[in-house]
Structure formats: C-alpha cells, structure tokens
Amino acid sequence: MSTVHYFQRYSQRENTATNNTLLLFSRLYHSSPNKFYIFLNSLLDGYDIEGGIQFKQQIKGEGSVPDASLLQVSFKIVIETKMHKGFSIHQITEHLKSFGTEQYQVLISLSPKPPDRPFKNQIESKVGEFNSAKNKSIRFLPITFQDIVIKFRDNLENYEYELNEIIDDFESYCINDGLITNDEARLRVVPCSWTLEENFDFSLYYDSADRGYSDHSYLGIYANKAVRGIGKIENIVRADLKLSGKLDIIDSKSPVTEHQQQNILNVISAAKSNNNWDISKGYNFFCVEKFYETNYRKTTKYPLQGTKFFDLKNRLDVTSLPTTEKIAQLLMKKEW
C-alpha cells in the first residue's frame, strides 16, 4: 500500500513548493499559534513578533486613558520562491511595492541554496534605497528549505507525533524534488575507461562545459565495472588554453592554485597525445585533492553508461564522513 503524504508530490513547479511551504506553516499555526510564532521568529533571525491579540489595560492615548485596549501587531512577509538560485533583481525589488504600513516588513527569497553574496549585497542595497525613499523598514532575508526544516524541528518535542510526521514528510518532499540536497555527502560517478591513468596522474576529471552538472562534493572515476578511484573536489575550473601556453581562467569555484593550473595544462597535453582529444577550449576541470584507489563494484548486468550519484552517508551507514582515504577503503566492501 502506498504511503499517504501530507504534501503534494510529482511536480517541481515553484507554486507547488510555495503552496506546500505555506501548508506546513498553516499546520503548525493551527496546532499551536504560540509555537508558530516562536518558529517564525527563529526563521526570521532576530525578529520578536508577538502573535495573537494582546490585552492591555489603561494605556494612555493621545487625549485620554481608556480602561482597556485589544490590539494586534501588524506584519507582512512577502515570499518569492525559486527552484534554483536564479532570482531576478528586478523581480525581487518589484515586490518591495507590496508593503504598506505594517510594523514588521520582511521580503524572503526561498530556494534550495542561498543566493550568492554579490547578489545578496545588490538586493540589500536596493532595499536600503527603497526604504530611504519611501520611509519603509523592509528587511531582505534569504531562506532555504533546509532552514525551514531545521527551525521547525527545533520547536518540536518528541511526543508531538503528528507534527514530527508532518515535518518528516515535508523534508521527504523537499529531498524528492531537489529542494534539499545532501551535497556534502554526494558522490558523482563518471565513466573514465579511456582516461583513468590521466585522472589519477593529474588529480582531476574533465568534461565539456556544455554539459551541466548538479552540486556534489566527491568524484568517483569508473572503469571495468567498478569505481576505481574517489576524490574530494577542491575546485571546479572553466579554463581555455591561450596561444601563449598559459590558461585563461573563465570561471572557478575558488581561487585556482598553481598546482591546479599545472595539472590542467598537463592533462590538456596528455589528452591530445594519448587520445588525440582537443580539450584546450570549452571544458570544465574538476580538481580533487587526490584520487584514492578503491574497488566499488557494479554487480548489475550492464556497464555504466552515464553519470550516477550516491549518498555516501547512506551507502556507508554513517552520520558523518571520514577522510576520503577511509571512504575509499570502506567502499571496497560495498557493491551496487
């Protein structure tokens, strides 16, 4: 019998992700308004929004002191959801016009990964300009789906079975739709039968820059029905070889070291001499600390045809990963 889910699956549309997130918030609010506001304030990082109706006695007004007052704090939270980090500055800043005279005003970008620092700085600058011009107090806050899961769980007790089931199902939905990824434990296995020696010699793997890839922290190089080496990624470099013999670094995950540059130059030469492949332009180079030898065997019938991903924590049944060398040793006892 299929498991009944609290949250809609089978779609990666942004409105589905937004709807499921709002449904999660709604379930917590209806279960416990107090817990909802505790969760909301922890998510908003520094706010202290008081929820519900407040009952006040003899608060002085402009011209009188009424016997009692019932009041409620006003706030507005505007959310823009993306399935990736590709937010539009124009779209985000247009949302600033959505705010009125609320006491608390928050503009949230919700995505699987936080936006890059340059983008965040640009948005914060635009928000500051808008606040000054319009006398507003809007705050921009980037939030990930993982943030929501962590903050939600922090407010639950073990005995709150239904709410724990709900957040478990929300997390499962997020993982299923790629809204939460375990990148730090993700192993990407790539076929390297023709280049295995080069990969070991120069501690890198190369592929056409036209081919996309999803985030991962480990590379496995595969040949003859097994992963033969595993390395932890240090850098991902897009580089072209100039006529001068030096590299033109087009893009990189982190600053490119001299050692990495030399390995890229060496592998460009080796690919040409060994296989007559020209990888001098239009390639990404995935640089690892070192490829450690392993023998992670594929026991199913057919050889690997393309890329395959593994969650190393699940495969090794660990909560934290050991060194790459130790991972290579442990994988020798596994098969797939």
N, C-alpha and C positions, 0 to 999 in steps of 0.2 A: 504493500500500500504506500502511495506517495505521501511524503511529509506535507502537511498543510503549513503554508508560510503566512506570516503576518504581512509581509511586504511583497509587492508585485515584482516578478522576475521577467526574464525573456525580452527585455528591452534595454537599450543603452541610451535612450533619449534623455536629454537633460531635464525635461519636465517630469519624467518618471523619477529620476534621482531626487529632484526637489520635492515632489509630492511625498515620496517615501520618508524623506527627512522631516518634513512637516508633520507627517503622520506619527513619526517617532516622538516628536516634541509634544504632540497632542495627547498621545497615550500617557506620557509622564505627567502632563498637566492635569488630566482627568483623574489620574491615580492619586496624585499629591501635588496640589498647587505649590506648597511650600518647597518640596523637593525640586519642582520645576524651576523656581526662581533661584534656588541655590545652584542648580545645574547651569542656568542661563548666565548667572554672574560669573561662574567659573569659566564658562566658554568665552565670555566677553572680556576676560582677563583684566580685572581691575575695576569694573563697574560694581555698584552696590544698589541695584534697582530693587525697591521694595514693592512686593506684589500684593494684589488684592486691595480691598477697601480699607482705609485707615480711619479709625475713630478718634477724634480729637475733641477735647473739652476746653472751652474758653480760650480759643486762640484769637488774639487781637487782630481785627481787620483794620482797614484804613480809617473808619469812622466809628467803629463800635466793637464790642466784645461779645460775640454770640455765645450762647450757652454750650453749643456743641457743633461740630462740623464732621461731615463724612467726605473724604476726599480720596482720590486715586492718582498715583504718579503716572504721567504720560510718557510713553516711549514708542519709538518706531525703529524697527530693524528691517532693512531692505537687503535682500539676498540675490546675488547673481551667481548662477551655477554653471560650471563648465566641466566637461568630462576630461579635460586636459588643462594645461597651464595657459592656453591661448586666449586670455582675456583681451578685450579691446579697450584701450584707454578712453576712447570716445564713448563707448557704450557704458563703461563704468561711471564716467564723470556725468553723463546724462542722467544717471539715476539720482544724482545729488538734488535734482529738481523735485524729487518725490517727497522730500521732507517739508514739514510745516513748522509748527511752533512747539513741537514735542520737547520735553525736558531732556530726554536722552535720545540721541540720534546716532545710529550705527549703520554703516554700509559694509556688508560682508561679501567677500568673494569666496565661494565654496567650490573646492576642486580636490582631486586626488593628491596633488602635490602643491606646496605653497608657491606663489609666484616668485620669480627671480628678484633679487634685491634691487636692480635698476628699475624694474617695472614698479615695484612697491614704492620706491622713492618718488617716481613720477606721479603715481596716484596720490600719495600723501601730499605732494606739492600742489597738485590740482585741488585737492580737498581743502588745503590751507588757504589757497587763493579764493575759493568759493566761499568759505566760512568768513573770510575778511570782508568780501564784497557784499555778502547777503546777511551778515550778522548771525551766522549759524554756528553750531558746535558739533558738526558731524565728525565722526571718527571712522576711519577706514580700517577694517580688520580682516586679514586673510585667514581662512579656516579650512582645514582638511576634514575629510570624512573620518579619518583616523582620530582627529582631535575630538570629534563628536562622540565616538565610541568610548574613548578613554575617559572623558569628562562625565559621560552618562554613567559609566560603571562605577566611577569614584563615589557616586552619590547613592549607590545601592547597598543594601545589606544582603547577606547570603539567603536569608529567609524570604526575601521578596521574589518568590519563584517566577511569577508571571512576568515581572519587569526584567528579570535576568534572561528569561526565554526570549523576550522581545528584543533586547539589545543583542543577544546572540544571533537572532535571525537577521537583524539589521546588518550586523557585521558580516554575516554569511552572504547576504545580498550584495554588499559593497565589494567583497572579495570576488564574488561570482561575476560582477560587472566591471571589475578592474578599477573600482573606486578606492580600494585599499590594496596595496601591493606590498609584499614582503621582499623588497628589492635587496636588502642587505643579506638575505639568505638565498637569493635566486641564482641558480646555475644555468647558464646558457650553453648547450652542447651544439657544436658545429662540426660538420664533416670536413676532415683535413687530410684525406688519404694522400694527396699529391704534395702536400706542403708540410707534413708532420715534422720533418727534420728542421726545416726553417723555423717553424713555430717554437720548437724547443731552443734552437740556437739563439734566436733574437727576442725571445720572451714577448711575442706578440702574435696577433691574428689580424688579417686584413680582409676587407670586404668592400665592394663597390659602395660609394656614398649614396647612390640612388636607392639602395635597399635600406629601408627603415629598420629600426630595432627598438624593442622596449627595454626599460631600465633593468639592469642586472648588475651583480657585483662580482660574479665568478664566471670564468670561461672554462669549458671542457672541450678538448680537441679530440675528435673521434676518428678512428680508422680501424678497419678489420673487425667490426662487430663489438667494439668496446671503446669507452673513453680512455685514452692513453695518457692524458695529462690534464691537470687542473691548475688554474692560476687565478689569483685575485686581481681584479682590474685596478691599475694605478691611474691610468689616463686613457682617454679616447681622443685621438688626434686626427683631424682632417688636414692633409698636407699635400701639396704638389711639389714636384722637383723642378727647380728653376734651371735655366741653361748654365748658370754659374756652378751648378753642382750642389747648391745649398737648398734647403727646404723653405718653401713659402707656407707658413702655418696659417691656415684659413680659419680653423676653429679648434678648440681643445677644451676638455673638461676641467683641466687645471694647467698651471704653467708647465711647459714642456722642458724636461731636463736635457742636458747634453747627451746623457746616456740613451734616452729615448730617441732623440734625433738621430744619433748614430745607428741605433738598431733599425730605425725606419729606412735610413739610407742603405744600410747593408741588405735589408730584405728586398728593397726595390731592385738592387743589383742581382741578388740571388734568384728572384722570381724570373728575371729576364734570362739569366744564364742557364737556369735549371729547367724551366718550362716554357721559355720564350713568351712570358706574360709581361705586358707593359702595365705596371701598376704605379707609374710615375705621376699620374693625374687622376683625380676623381675617386680617391679611395679614403676610407676610414681605417685607422690603425688602432687596434685595441691592445694597449700595452699592459702587461701584467708584471707583478714583482718577479715571478718565476713560474714556469710550468713544472709542477711536481708530478713525477710519474705515478700512474695508477693503472688499474685494470677493472674499470666499472663496466661489467659485461652486459651486452644486449642479448637476451636469450630468445626473443621472439624471432619469427621466421625471416623477416626481410631486413636488409640493412637500412641504416638511417638515410633518408632522402633529403631532409632539410633540417632546420633548426628545431631543437627540443628543449623545453625548460623543466627544471626540477627545483623544488623547495628543499634545500639541504637540511633544514631543521627537521622537516617531516621525514626525509629519507634516512637520516641518521638518528632520528628519535631523540633529539636534544633540544634544550631550551635556549642555549647559547652555543655559538660555533667555536670550535677550537682553531688552532693555526691551520693554514692552508696545507701544510705538510701532513698534519694529522688527519685532515679531511681526506686527503689522497689515500692515506693508509686505510681509513675506515671504509672508503668506497670499494676497496679491493674485496671486501667481504659481502658486497651487495651486488645485485643484478637487476636488470629491468627488461 
